[in-house]
Amino acid sequence: MLNPLSQMLIYSFVFGVLFGAKAPVGNPSGVSAYSLYLLTGIIPWGFFALICGVGIQSILSNATLVRKVAFARESLVFSQVLFCFVQFSIEMSIVCIALTIAGSFVLPWLPVTVLLMLLLATFAAGIALVLSVGAVFFRDLPYLWTIINQLWFFATPVIYDPKTFDGKVSDFVHTILYWNPTAVFIRSFRATTYNGTSPNWVDVAFLAVVAVISLVIGLATFKKFSRRLAEEL
């Protein structure tokens, strides 16, 4: 919890104090605290980034085990996902308590929030599976992913209101940013927590499809290259 809290404090000072950024008023919750608005974006994003970060190193950091023992190597990735999910659950619980105190109707939407958490874990796991084997064959991938991760972060409305782009970018770019999977996750989480209302069910259906596709591609990619992992390591 220290990492998202430290990020929240930094972004709150830089954007909230220095640049005067304001959080949109939650509808119907009425919550308008920029710090809480940040947390409802930083924590889901942090979970996604953490899974990808530990996933990309999961095979490389267990090279000796992979070379000497025959086992389902994808379990190295899934064990990391499970560990991160426990941490994510604790962080989201604290945020939900804080938002409940602030006046948001979080409790009725907890089942939907848990569903979103599971979908995000599935989506991130698929990407982590691809990254884990990719890092074995392309050793510079972790450095490249750091750059991609940073670009993806700023393309996702974690620290700003997505309405910022309205009228400032072309319709094509706006559509890409709007349907960026992590952006859809963030606005869905903010709906059930910050706003205290139902998410857009089209968004939820989209996330379910994207999560399944990500996991299927991840498993297929991992299975295709897993036989060569030992010799590459």
C-alpha positions in Angstrom: 0.0 0.0 0.0 3.0 2.3 0.5 3.8 2.5 -3.2 0.3 3.7 -4.4 0.1 6.0 -1.4 3.4 7.6 -2.2 2.4 8.0 -5.9 -0.9 9.5 -4.8 0.9 12.0 -2.6 3.3 13.0 -5.4 0.7 13.3 -8.1 -1.7 15.1 -5.7 1.0 17.7 -5.0 2.3 18.1 -8.5 -1.1 18.1 -10.4 -3.5 19.0 -7.6 -1.4 21.7 -5.8 1.0 23.0 -8.4 -1.2 22.7 -11.5 -4.6 23.1 -9.8 -6.1 19.9 -11.2 -9.6 19.1 -10.0 -11.3 15.7 -9.7 -14.7 15.4 -11.4 -17.5 15.2 -8.9 -18.6 11.6 -8.4 -22.1 10.9 -9.8 -24.2 10.1 -7.7 -21.7 9.9 -4.8 -20.8 13.6 -4.7 -17.2 12.7 -3.8 -14.8 15.3 -5.2 -11.5 14.5 -3.5 -8.6 14.5 -6.0 -6.6 12.1 -3.8 -9.4 9.5 -3.8 -9.9 10.0 -7.5 -6.2 9.2 -8.0 -6.2 6.1 -5.8 -9.1 4.6 -7.8 -6.9 4.8 -10.8 -3.4 4.2 -9.4 -4.3 1.0 -7.6 -5.8 -0.9 -10.6 -3.0 0.4 -12.8 -0.4 -0.6 -10.2 -1.8 -4.1 -10.1 -1.6 -4.4 -13.9 1.9 -3.0 -14.0 3.1 -5.2 -11.1 1.8 -8.4 -12.7 3.5 -7.5 -16.0 6.7 -6.5 -14.2 7.0 -9.7 -12.1 5.7 -11.8 -15.0 8.4 -10.7 -17.4 11.1 -11.9 -14.9 9.3 -15.0 -13.7 11.2 -17.4 -16.1 14.5 -15.6 -16.0 14.7 -15.5 -12.3 14.0 -19.2 -12.0 16.4 -20.3 -14.8 18.0 -23.1 -12.7 14.6 -24.6 -11.8 13.4 -24.4 -15.4 16.6 -26.1 -16.7 16.6 -29.0 -14.2 13.0 -29.8 -13.3 10.1 -30.7 -15.6 6.9 -29.0 -14.5 4.1 -26.7 -15.8 6.2 -23.6 -16.2 3.3 -21.3 -16.6 2.7 -21.9 -12.9 5.6 -19.6 -12.3 3.6 -16.8 -13.8 0.2 -17.7 -12.3 1.8 -17.9 -8.8 2.9 -14.3 -9.2 -0.6 -13.3 -10.4 -2.1 -14.9 -7.3 0.4 -13.1 -5.0 -0.3 -9.8 -6.6 -4.1 -10.4 -6.5 -4.0 -10.8 -2.7 -2.1 -7.5 -2.4 -4.6 -5.9 -4.8 -7.5 -7.1 -2.8 -6.1 -5.6 0.4 -5.5 -2.2 -1.3 -8.9 -2.1 -2.9 -10.6 -3.0 0.4 -8.9 0.0 2.1 -9.9 2.3 -0.8 -13.5 1.1 -0.6 -13.6 1.8 3.1 -12.2 5.3 2.6 -14.7 6.0 -0.2 -17.6 4.7 2.0 -16.6 7.1 4.7 -16.4 9.9 2.1 -20.0 9.1 1.1 -19.8 6.9 -1.9 -22.2 4.0 -2.3 -19.5 1.3 -2.7 -21.0 -1.6 -0.9 -23.9 -2.4 -3.3 -21.3 -2.6 -6.1 -18.7 -4.8 -4.4 -19.6 -7.9 -6.4 -19.1 -6.0 -9.7 -15.8 -4.5 -8.4 -14.6 -8.1 -7.6 -15.6 -9.2 -11.1 -13.6 -6.3 -12.5 -10.6 -7.3 -10.4 -10.8 -10.9 -11.7 -11.1 -9.7 -15.3 -8.1 -7.4 -14.8 -6.1 -10.2 -13.3 -7.0 -12.4 -16.3 -6.1 -9.7 -18.8 -2.7 -9.0 -17.1 -1.9 -12.7 -16.8 -2.2 -13.2 -20.5 0.2 -10.3 -21.2 2.6 -11.6 -18.4 2.7 -15.1 -20.1 3.8 -13.5 -23.4 6.3 -11.3 -21.7 7.7 -14.1 -19.6 8.7 -16.2 -22.6 9.5 -13.2 -24.7 12.1 -12.1 -22.2 13.9 -15.4 -22.5 14.4 -15.0 -26.3 14.8 -11.2 -26.3 16.9 -10.2 -23.3 16.3 -6.5 -23.9 12.6 -6.9 -23.6 12.5 -5.8 -19.9 14.1 -2.5 -20.9 11.7 -2.1 -23.8 8.7 -2.9 -21.7 9.7 -0.2 -19.2 9.3 2.3 -22.0 6.0 0.7 -23.3 4.7 0.7 -19.8 5.4 4.4 -19.3 3.7 5.3 -22.6 0.7 3.1 -21.7 0.4 4.7 -18.3 0.1 8.2 -19.8 -2.3 6.9 -22.5 -4.6 5.7 -19.6 -6.6 8.2 -17.6 -5.0 7.4 -14.2 -4.0 10.9 -13.1 -6.3 12.9 -15.3 -10.0 13.1 -16.3 -10.5 11.4 -19.7 -12.6 14.3 -20.8 -9.3 16.2 -21.1 -9.0 14.8 -24.6 -12.4 16.0 -25.8 -12.0 18.2 -28.8 -8.2 18.1 -28.6 -7.4 15.0 -30.6 -8.8 13.5 -33.8 -11.8 11.1 -33.6 -9.5 8.2 -34.5 -7.1 8.9 -31.7 -9.9 9.6 -29.3 -11.5 6.2 -30.1 -8.2 4.4 -29.6 -7.7 6.1 -26.2 -11.3 5.5 -25.2 -11.2 1.7 -25.9 -7.7 1.3 -24.6 -8.4 -1.8 -22.3 -6.7 -0.3 -19.3 -8.7 2.9 -19.7 -11.9 0.9 -19.8 -10.8 -0.9 -16.6 -10.1 2.4 -14.9 -13.4 4.0 -15.7 -15.2 0.9 -14.7 -13.5 0.8 -11.4 -14.2 4.4 -10.8 -17.8 3.9 -11.6 -18.3 1.3 -8.9 -16.0 2.9 -6.3 -15.6 6.7 -6.8 -19.0 7.2 -8.3 -20.8 4.5 -6.4 -22.9 3.4 -9.3 -23.1 0.7 -12.1 -20.4 0.6 -14.7 -21.3 0.7 -18.4 -22.2 -2.9 -19.1 -21.0 -2.6 -22.6 -17.6 -1.8 -21.1 -17.8 -4.8 -18.8 -18.7 -7.1 -21.8 -15.7 -5.6 -23.7 -13.4 -6.3 -20.8 -14.6 -9.9 -20.5 -13.9 -10.5 -24.2 -10.5 -8.7 -24.0 -9.5 -10.7 -20.8 -10.4 -14.0 -22.4 -8.5 -13.2 -25.6 -5.5 -12.0 -23.7 -5.4 -15.2 -21.7 -5.9 -17.5 -24.7 -3.1 -15.7 -26.7 -0.9 -15.8 -23.6 -1.3 -19.5 -23.0 -1.0 -20.4 -26.7 2.2 -18.3 -27.0 3.7 -19.8 -23.8 2.9 -23.3 -24.9 4.5 -22.8 -28.3 7.8 -21.6 -26.9 7.9 -23.4 -23.5 9.7 -26.5 -25.0 12.7 -24.3 -25.9 13.0 -22.4 -22.6 15.5 -24.8 -21.0 17.9 -24.7 -23.9 17.6 -20.9 -24.3 18.4 -20.4 -20.6 
